[in-house]
Amino acid sequence: MIEEDRAMPNHSRFLIQNHLSGPVILNIEPECVHFSLAAGDIVAVVDTFEREPVTLRVESDGGDTIISVWPGDGEVRVEKDGVDVFDLIEKDTGG
């Protein structure tokens, strides 16, 4: 039996830095989790995927700038100061 060829995982890491004077809303999909990125703040997006990388979608809604992070066919982790943003949100909400 011949094993099906598997694509090797690809890895990417990039930074999102808010250079605006006010906050930016970071929307992490598919969970639809919102995280406020203050002026000057930086988050790292770490993506492991086979064929489809993460997609960023930038929108404006009622004067708010929203950056949505949509995973491709792999795992995406968004970190602030080396800590997963989901952990920071749970800490802030007491969860």
C-alpha positions in Angstrom: 0.0 0.0 0.0 1.4 3.4 -1.0 0.8 6.3 1.3 -0.8 9.3 -0.1 1.6 12.2 -0.6 1.2 14.8 2.1 2.2 18.4 1.8 4.8 19.5 4.2 3.5 22.1 6.7 4.4 25.7 5.9 5.1 28.3 8.7 4.7 32.0 8.7 5.0 34.6 11.4 4.3 38.3 10.9 3.5 41.3 13.1 0.5 43.7 13.2 1.4 47.0 14.7 -1.2 49.8 15.3 0.3 53.1 14.0 -3.1 54.9 14.3 -3.8 57.4 17.1 -6.7 55.3 18.4 -7.4 51.6 19.0 -7.9 49.0 16.3 -10.3 46.0 16.8 -8.6 42.7 16.1 -11.3 40.1 15.2 -10.1 36.5 15.4 -12.2 34.1 13.4 -13.9 31.7 13.3 -14.5 32.2 17.0 -15.4 35.9 16.4 -13.3 37.0 19.4 -12.6 40.8 19.6 -9.3 42.1 21.0 -8.6 45.8 21.2 -5.2 46.8 19.9 -4.2 50.1 21.4 -2.1 52.7 19.6 1.5 51.4 19.4 0.6 47.9 20.4 2.0 44.9 18.4 0.7 41.4 18.0 2.4 38.4 16.3 0.4 36.1 14.0 1.9 32.6 13.8 0.4 30.4 11.1 1.0 26.7 10.3 -0.7 25.6 7.1 -0.5 23.2 4.2 -1.9 25.1 1.2 -4.0 28.0 2.4 -2.3 30.6 4.7 -4.1 33.0 7.0 -6.0 35.9 5.5 -6.3 39.4 6.9 -9.3 41.5 6.1 -9.3 45.2 7.0 -12.6 47.0 7.3 -14.0 50.2 8.8 -17.3 50.1 10.7 -18.7 53.3 12.2 -15.3 54.9 12.4 -13.7 51.8 14.0 -10.9 50.0 12.1 -11.3 46.2 12.2 -8.6 43.7 11.2 -10.1 40.2 10.9 -7.7 37.2 11.1 -9.2 34.2 9.1 -7.3 30.9 9.4 -6.5 29.0 6.2 -6.2 25.2 6.3 -4.1 25.1 9.5 -3.6 26.5 12.9 -3.3 30.2 13.7 -2.1 31.7 17.0 -2.2 35.4 17.8 0.2 36.5 20.5 0.8 39.8 22.4 4.1 39.9 24.3 4.5 36.1 23.8 1.1 35.3 25.3 -1.8 33.9 23.3 -4.5 36.6 23.0 -7.2 34.1 24.0 -5.4 33.7 27.4 -5.3 37.5 27.8 -9.0 37.7 27.1 -9.9 35.0 29.6 -7.7 36.7 32.2 -9.5 40.1 31.6 -12.9 38.5 31.8 -12.1 36.4 34.8 -12.7 33.2 32.8 
